[in-house]
């Protein structure tokens, strides 16, 4: 693949580096808030390389460059990034430090933007480069911004009030919770940089990041329950100002760095996983006493209150109606031919829009036909768009943002007659999904301790999937929300050792992927709930499934299900019909009744 556009951009960046006396520069997918998803203005790696994934880093040297991605993007990076311009480097098999160690010379200077990287990362890389006689330096201004002549400006969209009737708690109450935490720790202030934490704490929402309803801002919260909010003034309306009240002082976002100097002599909590290196450097220069603590909004944000849980249940019912209508439409239209991935994704969006309550999608829809379904984080565009053909599987992973909740659902359907292999793998994935959905576990259990439940039936056949089984989900916030996670304990994935608490929302999404052929995933969202078990000697938890849409029964090999598993599927489908049918017209309701009919357990079906 030849990419003249990106060759020209790479040359411009190298010229800019040379003009600044730099021998190299590191380009992450990140912003000043260490966000997973970033605004268009911060998509520097995509501009430089053409890579469209959500995680990765590029490194530019005078005569060589590389892109670093994990196993989720091994195929995508080769499709999107010119291998003549950039080496492909897999992580964690290798690392930026290892690659630079092999490619820099003594005396060279490598730059990085301290507003885009964590402090521990910067210090570790600095140490590694020093061992080679090279130097890591923080730049005052990002050289890519100088080379990127049509770089979008940060969004100036106004933020809005997220009403306490939806949040279940006022912003004042939330600030008091954080203030109590600060006083208990003997701290004066906490620095808050994560956009979803700020949105949650102040009960505001925005449109500055695609699919995640947050506004670009920083905040300082103090032990007296007052706060300083740093946000572009044009984003604040009179209604938002009145909502925030006199205890929240509003400043321009650009004043944040200078304001850190005012914390001289103060005991300040900073989260090293969410605050960039520049913040630590500024506080150290000011003489503040830094203590490392997790962002105090993270856990209370993850443990939803009863109002938030009620809202998200309602959002999932509306969303389930739209997804089910789409599944009916796919069943009728896809076998006729002429449909492609982009067309299917657009139709699903249209069904969600017709509900009247959709604010946005919660992420770019993964609309994956045939072999594209074997890429767990596939993103369809005009160049990858594939026809949906008879004899294949179609996987669609999608979600919506509603004022009362965030959804995320994956369904896999057969276009035409599925093969025996497809049915076996689908049923193994379903068995794992059911095992997790029905799990009971004592309070204090971690996600890493539950992950095996979803994999056991695939493991029995010597196969697996290379992603986590469950991630946290917000309520009208980020579709990927920490700190909880269900995944293997290895691999450095954050959150797997976080205890699960009643009120947390997670996904339940085991899968199977046969490279070059098909992919399977079944995803519902679940709420961690407290269980009342007669005779129990421990406080026990379980999961309440809140996602409702038919699971493709023509892909189920009933002979592989136990009676209890078949009963679960029947009960799930009965609940799906009961919850969704009232929101449907007669045609959709009749289709739903058929799709949710009890599983065929006749001898003929079991022998099929």
Rosetta blueprint (number, residue, H / E / L):
1 X L
2 X L
3 X L
4 X H
5 X H
6 X H
7 X H
8 X H
9 X H
10 X H
11 X H
12 X H
13 X H
14 X H
15 X H
16 X H
17 X H
18 X H
19 X H
20 X L
21 X L
22 X L
23 X L
24 X E
25 X E
26 X E
27 X E
28 X E
29 X L
30 X L
31 X L
32 X L
33 X L
34 X L
35 X L
36 X L
37 X L
38 X L
39 X L
40 X H
41 X H
42 X H
43 X L
44 X H
45 X H
46 X H
47 X H
48 X H
49 X H
50 X L
51 X L
52 X L
53 X L
54 X L
55 X L
56 X L
57 X E
58 X E
59 X E
60 X E
61 X E
62 X L
63 X L
64 X L
65 X E
66 X E
67 X E
68 X E
69 X E
70 X L
71 X H
72 X H
73 X H
74 X H
75 X H
76 X H
77 X H
78 X H
79 X H
80 X H
81 X L
82 X L
83 X L
84 X L
85 X L
86 X L
87 X E
88 X E
89 X E
90 X E
91 X L
92 X L
93 X L
94 X L
95 X L
96 X H
97 X H
98 X H
99 X H
100 X H
101 X H
102 X H
103 X H
104 X L
105 X L
106 X L
107 X L
108 X L
109 X E
110 X E
111 X E
112 X E
113 X E
114 X L
115 X L
116 X L
117 X L
118 X E
119 X H
120 X H
121 X H
122 X H
123 X H
124 X H
125 X H
126 X H
127 X H
128 X H
129 X H
130 X H
131 X L
132 X L
133 X L
134 X L
135 X E
136 X E
137 X E
138 X E
139 X E
140 X L
141 X L
142 X L
143 X H
144 X H
145 X H
146 X H
147 X H
148 X L
149 X L
150 X L
151 X L
152 X L
153 X L
154 X L
155 X L
156 X L
157 X L
158 X L
159 X L
160 X E
161 X E
162 X L
163 X L
164 X H
165 X H
166 X H
167 X H
168 X L
169 X L
170 X L
171 X H
172 X H
173 X H
174 X H
175 X H
176 X H
177 X H
178 X H
179 X H
180 X H
181 X H
182 X H
183 X H
184 X H
185 X H
186 X L
187 X L
188 X L
189 X E
190 X E
191 X E
192 X E
193 X L
194 X L
195 X H
196 X H
197 X H
198 X H
199 X H
200 X H
201 X H
202 X H
203 X L
204 X E
205 X E
206 X L
207 X L
208 X L
209 X E
210 X L
211 X L
212 X E
213 X L
214 X L
215 X L
216 X L
217 X L
218 X E
219 X E
220 X E
221 X E
222 X E
223 X L
224 X L
225 X L
226 X L
227 X E
228 X E
229 X E
230 X E
231 X L
232 X L
233 X H
234 X H
235 X H
236 X L
237 X L
238 X H
239 X H
240 X H
241 X H
242 X H
243 X H
244 X H
245 X L
246 X L
247 X L
248 X E
249 X E
250 X E
251 X E
252 X L
253 X H
254 X H
255 X H
256 X H
257 X H
258 X H
259 X H
260 X H
261 X H
262 X H
263 X H
264 X L
265 X L
266 X L
267 X E
268 X E
269 X E
270 X E
271 X L
272 X L
273 X L
274 X L
275 X L
276 X E
277 X H
278 X H
279 X H
280 X H
281 X H
282 X H
283 X H
284 X H
285 X H
286 X H
287 X L
288 X L
289 X E
290 X E
291 X E
292 X E
293 X L
294 X L
295 X L
296 X L
297 X H
298 X H
299 X H
300 X H
301 X H
302 X H
303 X L
304 X L
305 X L
306 X H
307 X H
308 X H
309 X H
310 X H
311 X H
312 X H
313 X H
314 X H
315 X H
316 X H
317 X H
318 X H
319 X H
320 X H
321 X H
322 X H
323 X H
324 X H
325 X H
326 X H
327 X H
328 X H
329 X H
330 X H
331 X H
332 X H
333 X H
334 X H
335 X H
336 X H
337 X L
338 X L
339 X L
340 X E
341 X H
342 X H
343 X H
344 X H
345 X H
346 X H
347 X H
348 X H
349 X H
350 X H
351 X H
352 X H
353 X H
354 X H
355 X L
356 X L
357 X L
358 X E
359 X E
360 X E
361 X E
362 X L
363 X L
364 X L
365 X L
366 X E
367 X E
368 X E
369 X E
370 X H
371 X H
372 X H
373 X H
374 X H
375 X L
376 X L
377 X L
378 X L
379 X L
380 X L
381 X L
382 X L
383 X L
384 X L
385 X L
386 X L
387 X E
388 X L
389 X L
390 X L
391 X L
392 X E
393 X E
394 X E
395 X E
396 X E
397 X E
398 X E
399 X L
400 X E
401 X E
402 X E
403 X L
404 X L
405 X E
406 X E
407 X L
408 X L
409 X E
410 X E
411 X E
412 X E
413 X E
414 X E
415 X E
416 X L
417 X L
418 X L
419 X L
420 X H
421 X H
422 X H
423 X H
424 X H
425 X H
426 X H
427 X H
428 X H
429 X H
430 X H
431 X H
432 X H
433 X H
434 X H
435 X H
436 X H
437 X H
438 X L
439 X L
440 X L
441 X E
442 X E
443 X L
444 X L
445 X L
446 X E
447 X H
448 X H
449 X H
450 X H
451 X H
452 X H
453 X H
454 X H
455 X H
456 X H
457 X H
458 X H
459 X H
460 X L
461 X L
462 X L
463 X L
464 X L
465 X L
466 X L
467 X L
468 X L
469 X L
470 X E
471 X E
472 X E
473 X L
474 X L
475 X L
476 X L
477 X L
478 X L
479 X L
480 X L
481 X E
482 X E
483 X E
484 X E
485 X E
486 X E
487 X L
488 X L
489 X L
490 X L
491 X L
492 X L
493 X L
494 X L
495 X L
496 X L
497 X L
498 X L
499 X E
500 X L
501 X L
502 X L
503 X L
504 X L
505 X E
506 X E
507 X E
508 X E
509 X L
510 X L
511 X E
512 X E
513 X E
514 X E
515 X L
516 X L
517 X L
518 X E
519 X E
520 X E
521 X E
522 X L
523 X E
524 X E
525 X E
526 X E
527 X E
528 X E
529 X E
530 X E
531 X E
532 X L
533 X L
534 X L
535 X L
536 X L
537 X L
538 X L
539 X L
540 X E
541 X E
542 X E
543 X E
544 X E
545 X E
546 X L
547 X L
548 X L
549 X L
550 X L
551 X L
552 X L
553 X H
554 X H
555 X H
556 X L
557 X L
558 X H
559 X H
560 X H
561 X L
562 X L
563 X H
564 X H
565 X H
566 X H
567 X H
568 X H
569 X H
570 X H
571 X H
572 X H
573 X H
574 X H
575 X H
576 X H
577 X H
578 X H
579 X H
580 X H
581 X H
582 X H
583 X H
584 X L
585 X L
586 X H
587 X H
588 X H
589 X H
590 X H
591 X H
592 X H
593 X H
594 X H
595 X H
596 X L
597 X L
598 X L
599 X L
600 X L
601 X L
602 X L
603 X H
604 X H
605 X H
606 X H
607 X H
608 X L
